[in-house]
Amino acid sequence: MAEIKQYRKSELALKYFPECETKEGALSNLKSWIRGNVELTTALKSCGMPPRKKTFTPKEVALIFHFLGEPTSSSG
């Protein structure tokens, strides 16, 4: 079970996409997943998440886990 805590965006992205060769690639994939989930995008916006922030708060991480499921990898 992944821990609900503050994560750097790239750190959480690598947990979802450990096969990516770069953190930028993993982050791009995670952003695509988030944008593709309208309910998650709406929930994150309602939290006041600024788009250029480098971290996810524990509340944002909980929302991501709720809508996308927890990452299956703990690497990163």
Biopython code that builds the backbone (N, CA, C, O; Angstrom):
import numpy as np
from Bio.PDB.StructureBuilder import StructureBuilder

atoms = [
    (1, "MET", "N", (0.846, -1.186, 0.000)),
    (1, "MET", "CA", (0.000, 0.000, 0.000)),
    (1, "MET", "C", (0.887, 1.243, 0.000)),
    (1, "MET", "O", (1.782, 1.379, 0.835)),
    (2, "ALA", "N", (0.635, 2.127, -0.924)),
    (2, "ALA", "CA", (1.401, 3.364, -1.029)),
    (2, "ALA", "C", (0.983, 4.320, 0.088)),
    (2, "ALA", "O", (-0.178, 4.355, 0.495)),
    (3, "GLU", "N", (1.937, 5.080, 0.566)),
    (3, "GLU", "CA", (1.694, 6.006, 1.659)),
    (3, "GLU", "C", (1.106, 7.310, 1.133)),
    (3, "GLU", "O", (1.562, 7.849, 0.124)),
    (4, "ILE", "N", (0.084, 7.810, 1.832)),
    (4, "ILE", "CA", (-0.477, 9.109, 1.498)),
    (4, "ILE", "C", (0.338, 10.145, 2.247)),
    (4, "ILE", "O", (0.249, 10.266, 3.469)),
    (5, "LYS", "N", (1.132, 10.888, 1.493)),
    (5, "LYS", "CA", (2.018, 11.909, 2.037)),
    (5, "LYS", "C", (2.302, 12.903, 0.926)),
    (5, "LYS", "O", (1.830, 12.721, -0.196)),
    (6, "GLN", "N", (3.054, 13.935, 1.209)),
    (6, "GLN", "CA", (3.465, 14.864, 0.159)),
    (6, "GLN", "C", (4.517, 14.185, -0.708)),
    (6, "GLN", "O", (5.465, 13.590, -0.197)),
    (7, "TYR", "N", (4.343, 14.278, -2.013)),
    (7, "TYR", "CA", (5.298, 13.718, -2.984)),
    (7, "TYR", "C", (5.719, 14.807, -3.950)),
    (7, "TYR", "O", (4.915, 15.670, -4.303)),
    (8, "ARG", "N", (6.969, 14.775, -4.382)),
    (8, "ARG", "CA", (7.335, 15.542, -5.565)),
    (8, "ARG", "C", (6.552, 14.917, -6.716)),
    (8, "ARG", "O", (6.340, 13.705, -6.742)),
    (9, "LYS", "N", (6.128, 15.739, -7.658)),
    (9, "LYS", "CA", (5.334, 15.208, -8.768)),
    (9, "LYS", "C", (6.089, 14.114, -9.517)),
    (9, "LYS", "O", (5.517, 13.085, -9.876)),
    (10, "SER", "N", (7.377, 14.348, -9.749)),
    (10, "SER", "CA", (8.168, 13.349, -10.479)),
    (10, "SER", "C", (8.316, 12.059, -9.670)),
    (10, "SER", "O", (8.342, 10.971, -10.246)),
    (11, "GLU", "N", (8.413, 12.169, -8.354)),
    (11, "GLU", "CA", (8.532, 10.984, -7.494)),
    (11, "GLU", "C", (7.274, 10.122, -7.606)),
    (11, "GLU", "O", (7.366, 8.904, -7.763)),
    (12, "LEU", "N", (6.112, 10.747, -7.527)),
    (12, "LEU", "CA", (4.870, 9.982, -7.638)),
    (12, "LEU", "C", (4.711, 9.424, -9.047)),
    (12, "LEU", "O", (4.249, 8.296, -9.219)),
    (13, "ALA", "N", (5.089, 10.202, -10.050)),
    (13, "ALA", "CA", (4.984, 9.727, -11.433)),
    (13, "ALA", "C", (5.816, 8.473, -11.641)),
    (13, "ALA", "O", (5.380, 7.547, -12.326)),
    (14, "LEU", "N", (7.006, 8.433, -11.060)),
    (14, "LEU", "CA", (7.861, 7.240, -11.202)),
    (14, "LEU", "C", (7.288, 6.035, -10.478)),
    (14, "LEU", "O", (7.592, 4.899, -10.843)),
    (15, "LYS", "N", (6.475, 6.254, -9.471)),
    (15, "LYS", "CA", (5.800, 5.127, -8.819)),
    (15, "LYS", "C", (4.751, 4.514, -9.749)),
    (15, "LYS", "O", (4.551, 3.300, -9.758)),
    (16, "TYR", "N", (4.092, 5.356, -10.520)),
    (16, "TYR", "CA", (3.103, 4.862, -11.492)),
    (16, "TYR", "C", (3.755, 4.326, -12.761)),
    (16, "TYR", "O", (3.232, 3.404, -13.386)),
    (17, "PHE", "N", (4.886, 4.895, -13.144)),
    (17, "PHE", "CA", (5.541, 4.537, -14.407)),
    (17, "PHE", "C", (7.021, 4.226, -14.185)),
    (17, "PHE", "O", (7.881, 4.943, -14.695)),
    (18, "PRO", "N", (7.332, 3.163, -13.428)),
    (18, "PRO", "CA", (8.739, 2.850, -13.134)),
    (18, "PRO", "C", (9.532, 2.432, -14.366)),
    (18, "PRO", "O", (10.763, 2.452, -14.349)),
    (19, "GLU", "N", (8.842, 2.058, -15.421)),
    (19, "GLU", "CA", (9.523, 1.615, -16.641)),
    (19, "GLU", "C", (10.054, 2.784, -17.468)),
    (19, "GLU", "O", (10.853, 2.584, -18.383)),
    (20, "CYS", "N", (9.613, 4.006, -17.150)),
    (20, "CYS", "CA", (10.085, 5.171, -17.894)),
    (20, "CYS", "C", (11.565, 5.402, -17.614)),
    (20, "CYS", "O", (12.034, 5.261, -16.485)),
    (21, "GLU", "N", (12.276, 5.758, -18.659)),
    (21, "GLU", "CA", (13.715, 5.982, -18.529)),
    (21, "GLU", "C", (14.035, 7.310, -17.851)),
    (21, "GLU", "O", (15.108, 7.466, -17.268)),
    (22, "THR", "N", (13.108, 8.270, -17.924)),
    (22, "THR", "CA", (13.350, 9.569, -17.310)),
    (22, "THR", "C", (12.165, 9.968, -16.436)),
    (22, "THR", "O", (11.037, 9.525, -16.646)),
    (23, "LYS", "N", (12.454, 10.823, -15.442)),
    (23, "LYS", "CA", (11.364, 11.319, -14.601)),
    (23, "LYS", "C", (10.440, 12.226, -15.411)),
    (23, "LYS", "O", (9.248, 12.319, -15.120)),
    (24, "GLU", "N", (10.982, 12.884, -16.412)),
    (24, "GLU", "CA", (10.153, 13.745, -17.258)),
    (24, "GLU", "C", (9.127, 12.926, -18.041)),
    (24, "GLU", "O", (7.970, 13.323, -18.181)),
    (25, "GLY", "N", (9.574, 11.772, -18.548)),
    (25, "GLY", "CA", (8.663, 10.884, -19.269)),
    (25, "GLY", "C", (7.566, 10.345, -18.368)),
    (25, "GLY", "O", (6.401, 10.281, -18.759)),
    (26, "ALA", "N", (7.950, 9.957, -17.158)),
    (26, "ALA", "CA", (6.968, 9.455, -16.197)),
    (26, "ALA", "C", (5.972, 10.555, -15.841)),
    (26, "ALA", "O", (4.769, 10.304, -15.761)),
    (27, "LEU", "N", (6.466, 11.764, -15.630)),
    (27, "LEU", "CA", (5.596, 12.881, -15.280)),
    (27, "LEU", "C", (4.649, 13.219, -16.427)),
    (27, "LEU", "O", (3.482, 13.535, -16.194)),
    (28, "SER", "N", (5.132, 13.157, -17.643)),
    (28, "SER", "CA", (4.277, 13.400, -18.802)),
    (28, "SER", "C", (3.142, 12.376, -18.859)),
    (28, "SER", "O", (1.995, 12.725, -19.138)),
    (29, "ASN", "N", (3.472, 11.114, -18.592)),
    (29, "ASN", "CA", (2.447, 10.066, -18.580)),
    (29, "ASN", "C", (1.419, 10.298, -17.480)),
    (29, "ASN", "O", (0.217, 10.169, -17.712)),
    (30, "LEU", "N", (1.893, 10.643, -16.274)),
    (30, "LEU", "CA", (0.961, 10.876, -15.168)),
    (30, "LEU", "C", (0.059, 12.069, -15.466)),
    (30, "LEU", "O", (-1.142, 12.018, -15.201)),
    (31, "LYS", "N", (0.624, 13.138, -16.013)),
    (31, "LYS", "CA", (-0.189, 14.303, -16.373)),
    (31, "LYS", "C", (-1.268, 13.918, -17.384)),
    (31, "LYS", "O", (-2.398, 14.400, -17.303)),
    (32, "SER", "N", (-0.924, 13.057, -18.326)),
    (32, "SER", "CA", (-1.912, 12.603, -19.317)),
    (32, "SER", "C", (-3.035, 11.824, -18.647)),
    (32, "SER", "O", (-4.207, 12.005, -18.974)),
    (33, "TRP", "N", (-2.676, 10.965, -17.717)),
    (33, "TRP", "CA", (-3.690, 10.202, -16.976)),
    (33, "TRP", "C", (-4.609, 11.145, -16.210)),
    (33, "TRP", "O", (-5.829, 10.979, -16.222)),
    (34, "ILE", "N", (-4.018, 12.135, -15.543)),
    (34, "ILE", "CA", (-4.816, 13.072, -14.756)),
    (34, "ILE", "C", (-5.745, 13.872, -15.671)),
    (34, "ILE", "O", (-6.936, 13.997, -15.387)),
    (35, "ARG", "N", (-5.205, 14.414, -16.766)),
    (35, "ARG", "CA", (-6.031, 15.188, -17.707)),
    (35, "ARG", "C", (-7.135, 14.329, -18.316)),
    (35, "ARG", "O", (-8.214, 14.834, -18.625)),
    (36, "GLY", "N", (-6.873, 13.044, -18.489)),
    (36, "GLY", "CA", (-7.857, 12.144, -19.077)),
    (36, "GLY", "C", (-8.966, 11.735, -18.123)),
    (36, "GLY", "O", (-9.936, 11.099, -18.536)),
    (37, "ASN", "N", (-8.835, 12.094, -16.853)),
    (37, "ASN", "CA", (-9.850, 11.759, -15.857)),
    (37, "ASN", "C", (-10.512, 13.058, -15.409)),
    (37, "ASN", "O", (-9.985, 13.774, -14.557)),
    (38, "VAL", "N", (-11.671, 13.352, -15.991)),
    (38, "VAL", "CA", (-12.353, 14.619, -15.744)),
    (38, "VAL", "C", (-12.706, 14.786, -14.268)),
    (38, "VAL", "O", (-12.558, 15.878, -13.719)),
    (39, "GLU", "N", (-13.166, 13.724, -13.624)),
    (39, "GLU", "CA", (-13.536, 13.833, -12.208)),
    (39, "GLU", "C", (-12.319, 14.162, -11.347)),
    (39, "GLU", "O", (-12.408, 14.982, -10.434)),
    (40, "LEU", "N", (-11.189, 13.529, -11.634)),
    (40, "LEU", "CA", (-9.963, 13.803, -10.886)),
    (40, "LEU", "C", (-9.490, 15.234, -11.135)),
    (40, "LEU", "O", (-9.129, 15.944, -10.196)),
    (41, "THR", "N", (-9.493, 15.652, -12.387)),
    (41, "THR", "CA", (-9.071, 17.018, -12.714)),
    (41, "THR", "C", (-9.932, 18.037, -11.972)),
    (41, "THR", "O", (-9.414, 19.009, -11.423)),
    (42, "THR", "N", (-11.235, 17.816, -11.955)),
    (42, "THR", "CA", (-12.153, 18.713, -11.257)),
    (42, "THR", "C", (-11.876, 18.720, -9.757)),
    (42, "THR", "O", (-11.861, 19.780, -9.132)),
    (43, "ALA", "N", (-11.657, 17.538, -9.180)),
    (43, "ALA", "CA", (-11.383, 17.448, -7.745)),
    (43, "ALA", "C", (-10.082, 18.146, -7.382)),
    (43, "ALA", "O", (-10.011, 18.834, -6.364)),
    (44, "LEU", "N", (-9.051, 17.977, -8.208)),
    (44, "LEU", "CA", (-7.774, 18.636, -7.932)),
    (44, "LEU", "C", (-7.905, 20.156, -8.046)),
    (44, "LEU", "O", (-7.337, 20.894, -7.241)),
    (45, "LYS", "N", (-8.649, 20.615, -9.041)),
    (45, "LYS", "CA", (-8.859, 22.060, -9.190)),
    (45, "LYS", "C", (-9.629, 22.616, -8.001)),
    (45, "LYS", "O", (-9.351, 23.727, -7.551)),
    (46, "SER", "N", (-10.591, 21.859, -7.487)),
    (46, "SER", "CA", (-11.375, 22.330, -6.336)),
    (46, "SER", "C", (-10.532, 22.409, -5.072)),
    (46, "SER", "O", (-10.885, 23.124, -4.135)),
    (47, "CYS", "N", (-9.423, 21.682, -5.038)),
    (47, "CYS", "CA", (-8.465, 21.773, -3.919)),
    (47, "CYS", "C", (-7.596, 23.013, -4.052)),
    (47, "CYS", "O", (-6.877, 23.375, -3.120)),
    (48, "GLY", "N", (-7.659, 23.659, -5.197)),
    (48, "GLY", "CA", (-6.833, 24.834, -5.434)),
    (48, "GLY", "C", (-5.430, 24.489, -5.893)),
    (48, "GLY", "O", (-4.504, 25.274, -5.689)),
    (49, "MET", "N", (-5.256, 23.323, -6.511)),
    (49, "MET", "CA", (-3.937, 22.896, -6.952)),
    (49, "MET", "C", (-3.418, 23.785, -8.078)),
    (49, "MET", "O", (-3.993, 23.801, -9.166)),
    (50, "PRO", "N", (-2.318, 24.538, -7.824)),
    (50, "PRO", "CA", (-1.737, 25.325, -8.918)),
    (50, "PRO", "C", (-1.022, 24.408, -9.906)),
    (50, "PRO", "O", (-0.336, 23.477, -9.486)),
    (51, "PRO", "N", (-1.167, 24.649, -11.199)),
    (51, "PRO", "CA", (-0.629, 23.725, -12.201)),
    (51, "PRO", "C", (0.896, 23.621, -12.232)),
    (51, "PRO", "O", (1.421, 22.587, -12.644)),
    (52, "ARG", "N", (1.602, 24.631, -11.822)),
    (52, "ARG", "CA", (3.062, 24.615, -11.938)),
    (52, "ARG", "C", (3.773, 24.217, -10.637)),
    (52, "ARG", "O", (5.002, 24.249, -10.565)),
    (53, "LYS", "N", (3.017, 23.852, -9.639)),
    (53, "LYS", "CA", (3.597, 23.437, -8.371)),
    (53, "LYS", "C", (4.401, 22.148, -8.557)),
    (53, "LYS", "O", (4.041, 21.309, -9.383)),
    (54, "LYS", "N", (5.478, 21.986, -7.803)),
    (54, "LYS", "CA", (6.384, 20.834, -7.956)),
    (54, "LYS", "C", (5.988, 19.631, -7.107)),
    (54, "LYS", "O", (6.552, 18.547, -7.261)),
    (55, "THR", "N", (5.013, 19.820, -6.204)),
    (55, "THR", "CA", (4.636, 18.727, -5.305)),
    (55, "THR", "C", (3.128, 18.520, -5.308)),
    (55, "THR", "O", (2.356, 19.398, -5.692)),
    (56, "PHE", "N", (2.734, 17.321, -4.862)),
    (56, "PHE", "CA", (1.338, 17.014, -4.568)),
    (56, "PHE", "C", (1.201, 16.983, -3.051)),
    (56, "PHE", "O", (2.023, 16.369, -2.370)),
    (57, "THR", "N", (0.174, 17.637, -2.514)),
    (57, "THR", "CA", (-0.098, 17.586, -1.081)),
    (57, "THR", "C", (-0.686, 16.207, -0.748)),
    (57, "THR", "O", (-1.115, 15.483, -1.647)),
    (58, "PRO", "N", (-0.706, 15.846, 0.541)),
    (58, "PRO", "CA", (-1.351, 14.580, 0.910)),
    (58, "PRO", "C", (-2.805, 14.493, 0.438)),
    (58, "PRO", "O", (-3.257, 13.423, 0.032)),
    (59, "LYS", "N", (-3.536, 15.602, 0.488)),
    (59, "LYS", "CA", (-4.931, 15.592, 0.023)),
    (59, "LYS", "C", (-5.001, 15.302, -1.477)),
    (59, "LYS", "O", (-5.851, 14.531, -1.922)),
    (60, "GLU", "N", (-4.111, 15.916, -2.252)),
    (60, "GLU", "CA", (-4.078, 15.673, -3.696)),
    (60, "GLU", "C", (-3.676, 14.231, -3.994)),
    (60, "GLU", "O", (-4.231, 13.606, -4.898)),
    (61, "VAL", "N", (-2.721, 13.705, -3.244)),
    (61, "VAL", "CA", (-2.303, 12.310, -3.420)),
    (61, "VAL", "C", (-3.472, 11.371, -3.127)),
    (61, "VAL", "O", (-3.685, 10.402, -3.855)),
    (62, "ALA", "N", (-4.225, 11.651, -2.072)),
    (62, "ALA", "CA", (-5.388, 10.816, -1.743)),
    (62, "ALA", "C", (-6.398, 10.824, -2.889)),
    (62, "ALA", "O", (-6.979, 9.788, -3.214)),
    (63, "LEU", "N", (-6.607, 11.990, -3.499)),
    (63, "LEU", "CA", (-7.525, 12.073, -4.644)),
    (63, "LEU", "C", (-6.990, 11.269, -5.831)),
    (63, "LEU", "O", (-7.742, 10.549, -6.487)),
    (64, "ILE", "N", (-5.706, 11.392, -6.099)),
    (64, "ILE", "CA", (-5.104, 10.652, -7.209)),
    (64, "ILE", "C", (-5.254, 9.150, -6.974)),
    (64, "ILE", "O", (-5.629, 8.416, -7.888)),
    (65, "PHE", "N", (-4.964, 8.690, -5.758)),
    (65, "PHE", "CA", (-5.104, 7.263, -5.438)),
    (65, "PHE", "C", (-6.562, 6.823, -5.588)),
    (65, "PHE", "O", (-6.837, 5.725, -6.071)),
    (66, "HIS", "N", (-7.488, 7.681, -5.175)),
    (66, "HIS", "CA", (-8.916, 7.336, -5.256)),
    (66, "HIS", "C", (-9.354, 7.155, -6.711)),
    (66, "HIS", "O", (-10.036, 6.186, -7.045)),
    (67, "PHE", "N", (-8.958, 8.087, -7.566)),
    (67, "PHE", "CA", (-9.433, 8.054, -8.952)),
    (67, "PHE", "C", (-8.591, 7.175, -9.872)),
    (67, "PHE", "O", (-9.130, 6.581, -10.806)),
    (68, "LEU", "N", (-7.291, 7.077, -9.635)),
    (68, "LEU", "CA", (-6.415, 6.286, -10.515)),
    (68, "LEU", "C", (-6.011, 4.948, -9.918)),
    (68, "LEU", "O", (-5.464, 4.094, -10.615)),
    (69, "GLY", "N", (-6.275, 4.764, -8.642)),
    (69, "GLY", "CA", (-5.786, 3.583, -7.956)),
    (69, "GLY", "C", (-4.370, 3.847, -7.466)),
    (69, "GLY", "O", (-3.702, 4.764, -7.943)),
    (70, "GLU", "N", (-3.926, 3.056, -6.533)),
    (70, "GLU", "CA", (-2.568, 3.229, -6.014)),
    (70, "GLU", "C", (-1.561, 2.682, -7.019)),
    (70, "GLU", "O", (-1.859, 1.742, -7.757)),
    (71, "PRO", "N", (-0.377, 3.269, -7.045)),
    (71, "PRO", "CA", (0.666, 2.718, -7.944)),
    (71, "PRO", "C", (1.044, 1.324, -7.480)),
    (71, "PRO", "O", (1.034, 1.026, -6.286)),
    (72, "THR", "N", (1.375, 0.476, -8.440)),
    (72, "THR", "CA", (1.724, -0.899, -8.086)),
    (72, "THR", "C", (3.198, -1.040, -7.749)),
    (72, "THR", "O", (3.618, -2.066, -7.213)),
    (73, "SER", "N", (3.979, -0.029, -8.055)),
    (73, "SER", "CA", (5.408, -0.055, -7.770)),
    (73, "SER", "C", (5.734, 0.908, -6.649)),
    (73, "SER", "O", (5.140, 1.981, -6.552)),
    (74, "SER", "N", (6.678, 0.528, -5.803)),
    (74, "SER", "CA", (7.114, 1.443, -4.750)),
    (74, "SER", "C", (8.501, 2.000, -5.066)),
    (74, "SER", "O", (9.129, 2.624, -4.211)),
    (75, "SER", "N", (8.978, 1.778, -6.289)),
    (75, "SER", "CA", (10.283, 2.322, -6.660)),
    (75, "SER", "C", (10.149, 3.784, -6.989)),
    (75, "SER", "O", (9.040, 4.292, -7.154)),
    (76, "GLY", "N", (11.302, 4.485, -7.088)),
    (76, "GLY", "CA", (11.228, 5.860, -7.494)),
    (76, "GLY", "C", (12.177, 6.630, -6.734)),
    (76, "GLY", "O", (12.281, 7.842, -6.923)),
]
sb = StructureBuilder()
sb.init_structure("model")
sb.init_model(0)
sb.init_chain("A")
sb.init_seg("    ")
for serial, (resi, resn, name, xyz) in enumerate(atoms, 1):
    if name == "N":
        sb.init_residue(resn, " ", resi, " ")
    sb.init_atom(name, np.array(xyz, "f"), 0.0, 1.0, " ", f" {name:<3s}", serial, name[0])
structure = sb.get_structure()
